[in-house]
Amino acid sequence: MTEKNRILLSSVSGLALCTVGGYRIFTNNLEAMSILVAYIFLICGLIGFVSSVIKLFRTS
């Protein structure tokens, strides 16, 4: 697996974490997940997505 593929995979996973956290916060449909875990998912997913996109642009 090349370096760019790994970075793309990490950016997609960060976006997925951010989406799940935001979905729980804004719609309140996932009652099994606590609101604290949703905020942790949102923040960590956003940080991971942004850092991997920055790393992707630097590895050209």
N, C-alpha and C positions, 0 to 999 in steps of 0.2 A: 504494500500500500504506500503510495507516494505521500509526501508531506502535505501537498495541497489537498489530497483527499481526506487526510486526517483532520486538517483544519476545517474543511467544509462540513465534515461529520460533527465536529465539536460545535460549530456555529448553528447547525440544525438542532442539535440537542439542547443548546442554550436557548434557542428560540422556542423549543417545545416546552421547556421548564417555565419560561416566562409566560407562555400562552396558558398553561394549566393554572398557574398562580393568578393571572389576571382574570381568567374565566371564573375561578372560585370567588375572587373578590367582587367582581362586578355583577355576576348573575346570582350568586348564592345557591347554585344548583348542587354543588358537591358538599353536602352537609357533613359527610364523614371526615373531610379534611378540615382541620382547625384553621382559623383565620391567621394565626401566627405562622403556620407552615405555608400557607398561601403567600404571605408576604415574603418569607424566606425564599420560596421558589421564584417569585417575581423578581426580587432583587438579585439573587444569584444567577438566574437565567439571563437577566439583562446585562450583568457584568460579564458573564461568559460569552454572550453573543457579541458584545461590542469589542471585547479583547480579541476574540478570534477573527473578527472581520478586519481589525487593525493589523493583526498578524498576517492575514491573508494578503493584504495589499502590500505589506513589506517584503514578502517572500517572492516577488516577481523576478 
